[in-house]
Amino acid sequence: MLMRSIVIDLIGSAIEARVVVDKIKKRPLLTQCTIQTVISQERIRIFSTGRNLQLLSISQDWFVEATFKVYPRPFVQLYTIHGLYNRTVLQRVYALLPGKSTNKYSRPFGYLGSNFASPDPTRIMMDFEQASISALRTVYPSSSIRGFYFHFSQFVWRKIQENP
């Protein structure tokens, strides 16, 4: 069964970005309904389904993850938002971001909060990216933000290796 998908285009006059998005939209889960919205001069792309956005808006626990190793050019990272539903954590939103500033992180969260059933997560687990933490504190000030133990352990291990 194909899910109805929503592609929210938070900009993109760049030809390369458009080609990437066109390739992504050919994926089986992203072929149905397409909504494109332009709200700024930044190339930010958000991919989700209507059902996933609905489930994310009622989820009290979010898990936010960024990867800097798997993303199509001209973007800088793939950002995913996972929601807890019926004791299962599933990816609800994918975002391709062109940078790692607080503003770049806050745009997708602000857009989701103002254009869909206002999400209000109680707890947000994430990595220790300072710009991302600042953005989430601004957009969701009442949420408790915590870091992933795995990322903390990685950081400590790197520091141990740097200073034997």
Summary of the structure (lengths in Angstrom):
residues: 164
radius of gyration: 16.2
end to end distance: 53.6
largest distance: 54.4
contacts: 491
relative contact order: 0.15
helix: 37%
strand: 28%
